[in-house]
């Protein structure tokens, strides 16, 4: 209707209805498989027949790994037949005494031929490197650049000595593993190559070539190993390996590689410097000498998982087949699964 001022008001309203499209209305072609008994049985059968051979191949590779494990933390301290509390106190006093000779000799017999490269690991049990406060006690900025030497945030209580920064700072570096191993056979030294045991990214990115240790392990108590102040951090690969904290309380870290074959029944003499204190927290120390295969070291877990899952799939498939053959049921009309299809008339 005309208004008093001669203008006309439109009564048409703008529609808010979305524009039609096959995408918004979910009418695009799509694969909608129907789980028929035949499809289900075939799927379980294929999974079972695929997983079991994979699992068996993993188990076979794991069985071919030759591995020597020796727990030496108890064998490398003086025997004490007193009560457990006194014995543990003596162990702690023994390991903390700098004047005590902690050399220990162990002998191994090679059970079968070990082909190089042969990897030497140290294993620690009941050591919680994943503890929140322990993991945070580091400063990656300091490790990466000499200009960040005084950046010791989060490194307490191993941050400074008399106002001077500790490099590398933090509890992880302070507790560096410092047991050493010297191997020989037939009274001839068996070299251990310690080059290339750290991650390449740690050597090129995380730890600087211009960062040198300073004020490290200069006060009591001493946590672990010392570092050569003339060698930059990115070349001290024992430290780099240790700084890769472990997830579980039982872990192995690479010590080095033996780059020569060991023959069956050879006697390997190992001279251990038993320096690292695991007695305070009742931890365990082990020396591990192992070969590797295409799956890595000895580990049956993945193979057993594959075999177990494959066996369960085969069992389910066989059960379905038996039920289907003994008491089959007619399939329903698949048209009832969709709202826009008309079921077939009887």
Secondary structure, DSSP 4 states (H G I P E B T S, - for coil): ---TTS-----PPPP-PPPP-TTTTT-S--------HHHHHHHHHHHHHHHHHHHHHHHHHHHT--EEEEE-TTTTS----S-HHHHHHHHHHHHH-TTS--EEEEEEE-SS-BPSSEEEEEEEES--TT-HHHHHS--HHHHH-GGGTT--TT-TTSSEETTEEPBS-SHHHHT----EEEEEETTEEE--B-TT-S-HHIIIIIS-TT-B-BSTT-SSSP-S----TTSBGGG-HHHHHHHS--SSSSEEEEEEEE-S-B-TT-EEEEEEE-----TTTT-EEEEEEE--BTTBSS--HHHHHHHHHHHHHHHHHHHHHHHHHHS--PPPPGGGGSTTSPPPP-
